Amino acid sequence: TTFLSLVASALWIYTLSMYTRKIASAGGYYTFNYGAWRSKKFAFLEALTEAVAYILLNAVNVIAIYSILSVTSNLLNIHIPTWVLYLSLFLAVIYPTIASLIDIRKLLGYIVTISATAEAILLIVLFLLSLSNGFHLDYFLPKFRSPGDLATAFVLTTVSISGAGASTYLGEETKDPHKNVTKGMWLALIIGGASMFLGTYGIIALWSGALTNITSTPQPLFVEMIRYGSIALFISLILSINSLLSSNIGTTVGSARILYNLARENAAPSIFRRLNQKGEPLFATVIAGVATGVITIVSINLLGFQSALNEIAAVEGILWLLGRIFDGFGAPIFYWRIGNLKLGYVIIPVIATLINSWGDIQSILSMDMVQIFSLASFGVLTVVWYALKASKGNPGSLVVDENNKVITIDEYLKKVVSR
């Protein structure tokens, strides 16, 4: 499923690059949606889908950090007090929130990029270690009891290969946004996706027990690394936690930018437009952090740690792929709208969207009551927000031009069509 997710992600990045060659988002993929469909309702739905998916991914990663610390302490026979584990949850929420208020160029250059590269190196090393046992092509063939199990694994893996999207939010911060944003997405996919693919193979190839047990083993990476000593375990522990925190910085930035941009489009409360001295959205970032904390705490108390992790991940995966589906179906429409539609601009987005739709539909068909309630709550939030505020604004109407200036999409597309 990792290979299938990597292929689907590559097709998705190609689809996004179709948009970014023509328009630069001022706050989220939902701008592309509006460029294609010209529907405020549809654009706002995707905007909230993106923002909530990012916040849910934050919660998943926070709980994953708790799980990592718990598993590692058991492997080392070390007792970690409960209050320390809960403190780790608090720090895992507050650190990305505060870090997201730093100047975004420094943030991505020094924190996120370095962390992602270090994690990629760890996964590649894991793959190289696995080659000592030979190379097994049969490990690439998924073994699942039903299409639903395969689809669920596909959804969760696809979400994990998610770093490429963060660069889309940097239209106002990068020179020549059309070229640099596209390059950033592809580079993130190559580094993150490929290393995850190789690392997954490495974990499977090095697994000392029956392969059927690996899916039921919490944090199998650390179960394997303990075989190479406590130092190897400690290094993998630090890199993994750092990677999760860095991921949460990117998704916090993404969700805050969506809320901030919706406010600029008069589709969200004006308080989301407030900036700090660094020019970063202040209140929108704080709200993203608070929402992450509330979802994490409520889910853990109601469901327990492992169930909370599974349930939030399932809902988040459904919303994540739903956003991809919106963009995929819209890409050919967008090029038709600007009078530049070609056969290749139809085939690849449609293939990518069909793959993502399959994963999403299978996951929706296998939902439990917690997931149904969560998605129903999201639907109510979307309808109420749109009725009270977003319908009076113009969600999706702002883009960034070549000079990093925010203008309306109608004004900018006149330039695009004339090229």
ROKOL-113471 format. One line per field, with one value per residue (C-alpha): residue number from 1; y, z, x. Coordinates in nm, 2 decimals. Each point is the difference from the previous one (the first is absolute). Layout:
BEGIN
n: NUM, ...
v: Y, ...
w: Z, ...
u: X, ...
//
This chain:
BEGIN
n: 1, 2, 3, 4, 5, 6, 7, 8, 9, 10, 11, 12, 13, 14, 15, 16, 17, 18, 19, 20, 21, 22, 23, 24, 25, 26, 27, 28, 29, 30, 31, 32, 33, 34, 35, 36, 37, 38, 39, 40, 41, 42, 43, 44, 45, 46, 47, 48, 49, 50, 51, 52, 53, 54, 55, 56, 57, 58, 59, 60, 61, 62, 63, 64, 65, 66, 67, 68, 69, 70, 71, 72, 73, 74, 75, 76, 77, 78, 79, 80, 81, 82, 83, 84, 85, 86, 87, 88, 89, 90, 91, 92, 93, 94, 95, 96, 97, 98, 99, 100, 101, 102, 103, 104, 105, 106, 107, 108, 109, 110, 111, 112, 113, 114, 115, 116, 117, 118, 119, 120, 121, 122, 123, 124, 125, 126, 127, 128, 129, 130, 131, 132, 133, 134, 135, 136, 137, 138, 139, 140, 141, 142, 143, 144, 145, 146, 147, 148, 149, 150, 151, 152, 153, 154, 155, 156, 157, 158, 159, 160, 161, 162, 163, 164, 165, 166, 167, 168, 169, 170, 171, 172, 173, 174, 175, 176, 177, 178, 179, 180, 181, 182, 183, 184, 185, 186, 187, 188, 189, 190, 191, 192, 193, 194, 195, 196, 197, 198, 199, 200, 201, 202, 203, 204, 205, 206, 207, 208, 209, 210, 211, 212, 213, 214, 215, 216, 217, 218, 219, 220, 221, 222, 223, 224, 225, 226, 227, 228, 229, 230, 231, 232, 233, 234, 235, 236, 237, 238, 239, 240, 241, 242, 243, 244, 245, 246, 247, 248, 249, 250, 251, 252, 253, 254, 255, 256, 257, 258, 259, 260, 261, 262, 263, 264, 265, 266, 267, 268, 269, 270, 271, 272, 273, 274, 275, 276, 277, 278, 279, 280, 281, 282, 283, 284, 285, 286, 287, 288, 289, 290, 291, 292, 293, 294, 295, 296, 297, 298, 299, 300, 301, 302, 303, 304, 305, 306, 307, 308, 309, 310, 311, 312, 313, 314, 315, 316, 317, 318, 319, 320, 321, 322, 323, 324, 325, 326, 327, 328, 329, 330, 331, 332, 333, 334, 335, 336, 337, 338, 339, 340, 341, 342, 343, 344, 345, 346, 347, 348, 349, 350, 351, 352, 353, 354, 355, 356, 357, 358, 359, 360, 361, 362, 363, 364, 365, 366, 367, 368, 369, 370, 371, 372, 373, 374, 375, 376, 377, 378, 379, 380, 381, 382, 383, 384, 385, 386, 387, 388, 389, 390, 391, 392, 393, 394, 395, 396, 397, 398, 399, 400, 401, 402, 403, 404, 405, 406, 407, 408, 409, 410, 411, 412, 413, 414, 415, 416, 417, 418, 419
v: 0.00, 0.23, -0.03, 0.06, 0.30, 0.13, -0.03, 0.17, 0.28, 0.05, 0.02, 0.25, 0.22, 0.00, 0.11, 0.27, 0.12, 0.05, 0.26, 0.15, 0.06, 0.24, 0.13, 0.02, -0.06, 0.27, -0.24, -0.35, -0.25, 0.12, 0.30, -0.26, -0.13, 0.34, 0.06, -0.31, 0.00, 0.36, -0.11, 0.17, -0.30, -0.25, 0.21, 0.05, -0.37, -0.08, 0.27, -0.13, -0.36, 0.09, 0.19, -0.27, -0.27, 0.18, 0.05, -0.37, -0.10, 0.21, -0.19, -0.34, 0.10, 0.12, -0.33, -0.19, 0.18, -0.13, -0.35, 0.02, 0.10, -0.27, -0.28, 0.11, 0.01, -0.36, -0.11, 0.15, -0.11, 0.36, 0.13, 0.34, 0.17, 0.06, 0.38, 0.00, -0.17, 0.26, 0.28, -0.14, 0.04, 0.36, 0.08, -0.18, 0.24, 0.32, -0.02, -0.02, 0.28, 0.23, -0.10, 0.08, 0.36, 0.04, 0.15, -0.26, 0.01, -0.08, -0.25, -0.21, 0.05, -0.09, -0.21, -0.19, -0.06, -0.12, -0.23, -0.15, -0.07, -0.16, -0.23, -0.09, -0.10, -0.22, -0.18, -0.04, -0.15, -0.24, -0.11, -0.05, -0.21, -0.22, -0.08, -0.22, -0.25, 0.02, 0.17, -0.14, 0.12, -0.18, 0.25, 0.26, -0.21, 0.11, -0.28, 0.11, -0.19, 0.24, 0.30, 0.21, -0.10, 0.09, 0.33, 0.09, -0.07, 0.20, 0.30, 0.01, -0.05, 0.27, 0.24, -0.08, 0.11, 0.35, 0.24, 0.11, 0.20, 0.24, 0.20, 0.10, 0.24, 0.20, 0.20, 0.33, -0.09, -0.13, 0.17, -0.12, -0.20, -0.19, -0.17, -0.03, -0.13, -0.27, -0.09, -0.01, -0.25, -0.24, 0.02, -0.07, -0.30, -0.14, 0.03, -0.09, -0.24, -0.20, -0.03, -0.11, -0.27, -0.13, 0.02, -0.19, -0.28, 0.01, -0.05, -0.29, -0.16, 0.03, -0.12, -0.30, -0.14, -0.11, 0.28, -0.05, 0.14, 0.32, 0.19, -0.08, 0.11, 0.36, 0.20, -0.30, 0.23, 0.02, -0.37, -0.05, 0.27, -0.14, -0.30, 0.24, 0.14, 0.28, 0.26, -0.09, 0.00, 0.34, 0.15, -0.14, 0.13, 0.35, 0.02, -0.15, 0.24, 0.29, -0.10, -0.01, 0.34, 0.15, -0.15, 0.17, 0.33, -0.03, -0.10, 0.27, 0.26, -0.15, 0.01, 0.35, 0.13, -0.13, 0.17, 0.32, 0.00, -0.07, 0.30, 0.21, -0.12, 0.09, -0.36, -0.03, 0.22, 0.30, -0.08, -0.27, 0.28, 0.11, -0.04, 0.00, 0.20, -0.26, 0.03, -0.34, -0.06, 0.03, -0.09, -0.26, -0.18, 0.00, -0.14, -0.28, -0.09, 0.02, -0.21, -0.26, -0.01, -0.02, -0.28, -0.19, 0.02, -0.07, -0.30, -0.15, 0.03, -0.14, -0.27, -0.08, 0.06, -0.27, 0.03, 0.38, -0.04, -0.24, 0.20, 0.34, -0.14, -0.16, 0.32, 0.21, -0.23, 0.02, 0.38, 0.01, -0.20, 0.19, 0.31, -0.18, -0.11, 0.36, 0.12, -0.30, 0.04, 0.37, 0.01, -0.08, 0.24, 0.28, -0.05, -0.01, 0.32, 0.18, -0.15, -0.22, -0.35, -0.29, -0.38, -0.04, 0.25, -0.23, -0.35, 0.04, 0.20, -0.25, -0.30, 0.16, 0.09, -0.34, -0.16, 0.25, -0.05, -0.38, 0.04, 0.26, -0.20, -0.32, 0.18, 0.17, -0.33, -0.16, 0.29, -0.06, 0.21, 0.22, 0.09, 0.06, 0.23, 0.19, 0.05, 0.10, 0.26, 0.13, 0.03, 0.20, 0.23, 0.06, 0.07, 0.23, 0.19, 0.05, 0.12, 0.25, 0.13, -0.15, 0.05, 0.38, -0.02, -0.13, -0.31, -0.10, 0.33, 0.11, -0.10, 0.12, 0.15, -0.02, 0.30, -0.17, 0.23, -0.13, 0.07, -0.15, -0.31, 0.17, 0.28, -0.25, -0.25, 0.28, 0.01, -0.38, -0.03, 0.27, -0.18
w: 0.00, 0.05, -0.36, -0.11, 0.23, -0.15, -0.35, 0.10, 0.17, -0.31, -0.22, 0.25, 0.00, -0.38, 0.03, 0.25, -0.23, -0.27, 0.22, 0.13, -0.35, -0.05, 0.35, 0.34, 0.30, 0.26, 0.27, -0.10, -0.27, 0.01, -0.22, -0.28, 0.06, -0.04, -0.31, -0.16, 0.12, 0.09, 0.29, 0.34, 0.17, -0.16, 0.08, 0.36, 0.04, -0.11, 0.21, 0.32, -0.11, -0.03, 0.33, 0.20, -0.16, 0.10, 0.35, 0.03, -0.13, 0.27, 0.26, -0.15, 0.02, 0.36, 0.10, -0.20, 0.20, 0.32, -0.15, -0.10, 0.35, 0.16, -0.23, 0.03, 0.38, 0.00, -0.23, 0.23, 0.32, 0.11, 0.19, -0.12, 0.24, -0.14, 0.06, -0.22, -0.28, 0.03, 0.01, -0.33, -0.15, 0.11, -0.14, -0.32, -0.05, 0.12, -0.17, -0.36, 0.08, 0.13, -0.28, -0.26, 0.10, -0.10, -0.33, -0.25, -0.21, 0.30, 0.13, -0.32, -0.06, 0.34, 0.17, -0.24, -0.28, 0.23, 0.19, -0.31, -0.14, 0.32, 0.01, -0.37, 0.07, 0.28, -0.22, -0.28, 0.24, 0.11, -0.36, -0.05, 0.32, -0.13, -0.32, 0.22, -0.01, -0.38, -0.21, 0.00, -0.26, 0.16, 0.29, -0.24, -0.05, 0.25, 0.19, 0.13, 0.09, -0.19, -0.23, 0.30, 0.19, -0.30, -0.04, 0.36, -0.01, -0.32, 0.15, 0.31, -0.20, -0.24, 0.28, 0.13, -0.33, 0.06, 0.02, -0.36, 0.05, 0.25, -0.26, -0.17, 0.28, -0.07, -0.30, 0.18, 0.15, -0.30, -0.30, -0.33, 0.18, -0.31, -0.05, 0.36, 0.15, -0.27, 0.05, 0.38, -0.03, -0.22, 0.21, 0.32, -0.17, -0.12, 0.33, 0.23, -0.21, -0.13, 0.34, 0.15, -0.27, 0.06, 0.38, -0.01, -0.20, 0.25, 0.30, -0.16, -0.12, 0.34, 0.19, 0.22, 0.06, -0.22, -0.24, 0.10, 0.34, -0.12, -0.05, 0.35, 0.16, 0.12, -0.14, -0.18, -0.09, 0.36, 0.06, -0.29, 0.11, 0.35, -0.16, -0.10, 0.35, 0.21, -0.19, -0.33, 0.18, 0.15, -0.33, -0.18, 0.30, -0.03, -0.38, 0.00, 0.26, -0.16, -0.34, 0.15, 0.16, -0.33, -0.18, 0.25, -0.06, -0.37, 0.05, 0.26, -0.24, -0.27, 0.21, 0.13, -0.35, -0.11, 0.29, -0.06, -0.37, 0.05, 0.22, -0.27, -0.23, 0.26, 0.04, 0.36, 0.31, -0.05, 0.31, -0.20, -0.20, 0.30, -0.06, 0.24, -0.04, -0.23, -0.23, 0.09, 0.07, 0.38, 0.10, -0.28, 0.11, 0.37, -0.10, -0.20, 0.31, 0.24, -0.23, -0.02, 0.38, 0.05, -0.25, 0.15, 0.36, -0.07, -0.22, 0.24, 0.29, -0.19, -0.20, 0.16, -0.17, -0.26, -0.10, -0.02, -0.23, -0.23, -0.01, -0.06, -0.26, -0.19, -0.01, -0.09, -0.28, -0.15, 0.01, -0.14, -0.30, -0.05, -0.05, -0.26, -0.18, -0.01, -0.16, -0.24, -0.16, -0.03, -0.18, -0.35, 0.06, 0.09, -0.32, -0.20, 0.16, -0.10, -0.35, 0.03, 0.04, -0.13, 0.01, 0.26, 0.23, 0.01, 0.02, 0.29, 0.24, -0.07, 0.08, 0.32, 0.10, -0.07, 0.22, 0.28, -0.04, 0.03, 0.33, 0.14, -0.10, 0.15, 0.32, 0.02, -0.05, 0.29, 0.25, 0.36, 0.21, 0.13, -0.35, -0.12, 0.29, -0.06, -0.37, 0.08, 0.24, -0.27, -0.24, 0.26, 0.06, -0.37, -0.06, 0.30, -0.07, -0.37, 0.08, 0.27, -0.15, -0.31, -0.23, 0.05, -0.11, -0.30, 0.10, -0.25, -0.18, 0.09, -0.17, 0.00, -0.32, -0.12, 0.22, 0.32, 0.01, 0.10, -0.27, -0.10, -0.21, -0.27, -0.04, -0.01, -0.24, -0.26, 0.00, -0.02, -0.30, -0.18, 0.03
u: 0.00, 0.30, 0.09, -0.37, -0.01, 0.33, -0.14, -0.33, 0.19, 0.22, -0.31, -0.15, 0.31, -0.02, -0.36, 0.09, 0.28, -0.25, -0.16, 0.32, 0.14, -0.29, -0.10, 0.16, -0.22, -0.03, -0.11, -0.09, -0.09, -0.36, 0.11, 0.07, -0.35, -0.15, 0.21, -0.16, -0.36, -0.06, -0.22, 0.03, -0.17, 0.23, 0.31, -0.10, -0.07, 0.35, 0.15, -0.16, 0.08, 0.37, 0.02, -0.18, 0.21, 0.32, -0.12, -0.10, 0.34, 0.16, -0.21, 0.11, 0.37, -0.04, -0.15, 0.27, 0.27, -0.17, -0.01, 0.37, 0.11, -0.22, 0.14, 0.36, -0.02, -0.14, 0.28, 0.26, -0.18, -0.02, -0.30, -0.11, -0.24, -0.35, 0.04, 0.31, -0.19, -0.28, 0.25, 0.14, -0.35, -0.02, 0.35, -0.08, -0.30, 0.16, 0.34, -0.13, -0.25, 0.27, 0.25, -0.26, 0.00, 0.37, 0.10, -0.11, 0.32, 0.21, -0.25, 0.00, 0.38, 0.13, -0.26, -0.22, 0.25, 0.27, -0.24, -0.14, 0.34, 0.12, -0.30, 0.05, 0.36, -0.12, -0.25, 0.25, 0.26, -0.27, -0.05, 0.38, 0.02, -0.29, 0.20, 0.23, -0.29, -0.04, -0.26, -0.36, -0.24, -0.29, 0.01, -0.14, -0.32, -0.27, -0.17, -0.34, -0.31, -0.23, 0.00, -0.11, 0.32, 0.21, -0.18, 0.04, 0.38, 0.01, -0.17, 0.22, 0.32, -0.10, -0.05, 0.34, 0.16, -0.13, 0.29, -0.02, -0.31, 0.15, 0.18, -0.32, -0.07, 0.32, -0.12, 0.05, 0.33, 0.20, 0.14, -0.16, -0.27, -0.12, 0.34, 0.13, -0.32, -0.02, 0.37, -0.06, -0.29, 0.19, 0.32, -0.20, -0.17, 0.33, 0.17, -0.29, -0.19, 0.29, 0.17, -0.33, -0.04, 0.36, -0.04, -0.32, 0.17, 0.29, -0.22, -0.18, 0.32, 0.17, -0.30, 0.10, -0.34, -0.29, -0.10, -0.36, 0.09, 0.16, -0.34, -0.11, 0.33, 0.01, 0.29, 0.18, 0.29, 0.12, -0.05, 0.25, 0.24, 0.04, 0.18, 0.28, 0.04, -0.13, 0.20, -0.17, -0.34, 0.07, 0.10, -0.31, -0.21, 0.13, -0.03, -0.35, -0.14, 0.18, -0.15, -0.35, 0.04, 0.13, -0.30, -0.23, 0.18, -0.08, -0.36, -0.05, 0.13, -0.23, -0.31, 0.08, 0.05, -0.33, -0.18, 0.20, -0.08, -0.37, -0.01, 0.17, -0.28, -0.26, -0.10, 0.13, 0.00, 0.23, 0.19, 0.18, 0.17, 0.21, 0.37, 0.29, 0.32, 0.15, -0.30, -0.15, -0.37, -0.02, -0.35, -0.05, 0.32, -0.11, -0.35, 0.17, 0.21, -0.30, -0.21, 0.27, 0.03, -0.38, -0.05, 0.30, -0.12, -0.37, 0.09, 0.24, -0.24, -0.30, 0.18, 0.34, 0.33, 0.01, -0.37, 0.04, 0.30, -0.19, -0.32, 0.15, 0.23, -0.29, -0.20, 0.30, 0.09, -0.35, 0.00, 0.36, -0.09, -0.32, 0.20, 0.21, -0.31, -0.13, 0.32, 0.03, -0.34, 0.05, 0.33, -0.13, -0.29, 0.25, 0.20, -0.32, -0.11, 0.33, -0.01, 0.30, -0.14, 0.21, -0.05, 0.28, -0.17, -0.30, 0.15, 0.24, -0.23, -0.28, 0.22, 0.12, -0.35, -0.14, 0.27, -0.07, -0.37, 0.03, 0.19, -0.24, -0.32, 0.13, 0.09, -0.34, -0.18, 0.19, -0.05, -0.10, -0.23, 0.28, 0.11, -0.35, -0.07, 0.33, -0.08, -0.35, 0.13, 0.23, -0.29, -0.21, 0.30, 0.04, -0.37, -0.04, 0.33, -0.10, -0.35, 0.11, 0.32, 0.16, -0.30, 0.05, 0.36, 0.19, 0.20, 0.26, 0.02, 0.35, 0.32, 0.37, 0.15, 0.36, 0.09, -0.13, -0.30, -0.34, -0.27, -0.33, 0.00, -0.22, 0.25, 0.29, -0.15, -0.04, 0.38, 0.02, -0.23, 0.19, 0.34
//
